[in-house]
Amino acid sequence: MRQPITPAQFDWIMSIIPVVEVSRDKVDWHGNLEQAKAICKHITGRTPRLGTCITCHLDLYNELRQAVNLPLLGRKASEGMVEQRKEICLSCPIFHPKTMSCGRLGLDALNPIPVDGVEPCGCYLPIKWLFKFATCPADKWPK
């Protein structure tokens, strides 16, 4: 169950939202990541897990935006982009067809084992293909 934020948390979120920089391959928190995680834990009851995947950072950023009634940052990729990504991944040597993941599902997010010089991300790809800001660790997806 979502918890309401305090007035101080509201003020902090409103001051940090304009400072956070979201690009295609990263979210730059400018030193505010730990506070953002603490507020997210207060709101949702869970501590966000943040690896190097842009999707996790974008989800945290959107939790903050939602807490202060701002619209969520656009996240959905076009159908054409999803199909392109899928085609690329299905032919990639890192792809695991049984788990539909980039490398070892979940495990490579925590402790990646490089394959052909590329560190797999461990993500479940049918979900990752849907996010506009998601990236391929081998930089094979079109920009």
C-alpha positions in Angstrom: 0.0 0.0 0.0 1.3 3.4 -1.0 2.0 5.8 1.9 1.6 9.5 1.7 4.7 11.6 1.7 5.5 14.2 4.3 5.6 18.0 3.5 9.4 17.9 3.8 9.6 14.9 1.4 7.3 16.8 -1.0 9.5 19.8 -0.9 12.6 17.7 -1.5 11.1 15.8 -4.4 10.0 19.1 -6.0 13.5 20.5 -5.6 15.2 17.4 -7.0 13.0 16.5 -10.0 14.3 19.5 -12.1 17.9 18.6 -11.3 17.8 14.9 -12.2 19.0 14.3 -15.7 17.4 11.4 -17.7 19.1 10.4 -20.9 18.9 7.4 -23.1 21.4 5.4 -21.1 21.4 6.7 -17.6 19.7 8.7 -14.8 22.1 11.2 -13.2 20.9 11.8 -9.6 23.6 14.4 -8.9 24.3 13.0 -5.4 20.6 12.6 -4.5 20.2 8.9 -5.1 20.3 7.7 -1.4 17.6 10.2 -0.4 15.5 9.2 -3.4 15.8 5.5 -2.4 14.8 6.4 1.2 11.7 8.3 0.1 10.8 5.5 -2.2 11.0 3.0 0.6 8.8 5.2 2.7 6.2 5.5 -0.1 6.2 1.9 -1.3 7.5 -0.1 1.7 10.3 -1.6 -0.3 13.9 -0.5 -1.0 14.5 -0.1 -4.7 17.2 -2.4 -6.2 19.3 -0.4 -8.5 21.9 -2.0 -10.7 23.3 -0.5 -13.8 20.0 -0.9 -15.7 18.4 2.4 -16.7 14.9 0.9 -16.2 15.3 0.5 -12.5 16.5 4.1 -12.1 13.7 5.3 -14.3 11.2 3.4 -12.2 12.6 5.1 -9.0 12.4 8.5 -10.7 8.8 7.9 -11.7 7.9 6.8 -8.2 9.0 10.2 -7.0 7.1 12.0 -9.8 4.0 10.0 -9.0 4.3 10.9 -5.3 3.9 14.6 -6.1 1.3 14.0 -8.8 3.5 14.8 -11.8 3.0 12.7 -15.0 5.3 9.7 -15.4 8.2 10.1 -17.8 7.3 8.3 -21.1 8.6 4.8 -21.0 6.9 2.8 -23.7 8.8 1.9 -26.9 7.1 1.8 -30.2 5.9 -1.5 -31.6 8.5 -1.3 -34.3 11.3 -0.7 -31.8 10.1 -3.6 -29.7 10.2 -5.9 -32.8 13.7 -4.7 -33.8 15.0 -5.3 -30.3 13.4 -8.8 -30.1 14.9 -9.8 -33.4 18.4 -8.6 -32.4 18.2 -10.4 -29.0 17.0 -13.7 -30.4 20.1 -13.9 -32.5 22.5 -12.8 -29.8 25.0 -15.3 -28.3 24.2 -13.9 -24.8 20.5 -14.6 -25.1 19.1 -17.5 -23.0 15.9 -18.9 -24.7 14.7 -20.9 -21.7 14.5 -17.8 -19.4 14.2 -15.2 -22.2 17.0 -13.3 -20.6 20.1 -11.4 -21.4 22.6 -13.8 -19.8 21.7 -15.5 -16.6 18.3 -14.2 -15.5 18.8 -12.0 -12.4 22.3 -13.4 -11.7 24.1 -11.4 -14.3 22.4 -8.2 -12.9 24.4 -8.9 -9.7 27.5 -10.6 -10.9 27.8 -10.5 -14.7 30.0 -13.0 -16.5 31.2 -11.5 -19.8 30.4 -13.4 -23.0 32.5 -12.3 -26.1 33.6 -9.2 -24.2 30.1 -8.1 -23.3 28.7 -8.1 -19.7 25.1 -9.3 -19.9 22.5 -7.4 -17.8 20.5 -10.4 -16.5 17.2 -8.8 -17.5 14.0 -10.5 -18.5 13.9 -9.3 -22.1 10.2 -9.4 -23.0 9.7 -6.7 -20.4 12.9 -4.8 -21.2 12.0 -4.6 -24.9 9.0 -2.5 -24.0 10.9 0.3 -22.2 11.9 3.2 -24.5 14.9 4.1 -22.4 16.2 0.5 -22.0 19.6 -0.2 -23.5 21.4 -3.3 -24.8 24.7 -4.0 -22.8 26.4 -4.9 -26.2 25.0 -1.6 -27.7 23.3 -3.6 -30.5 19.9 -1.9 -30.3 19.2 1.0 -32.6 19.2 4.4 -30.9 
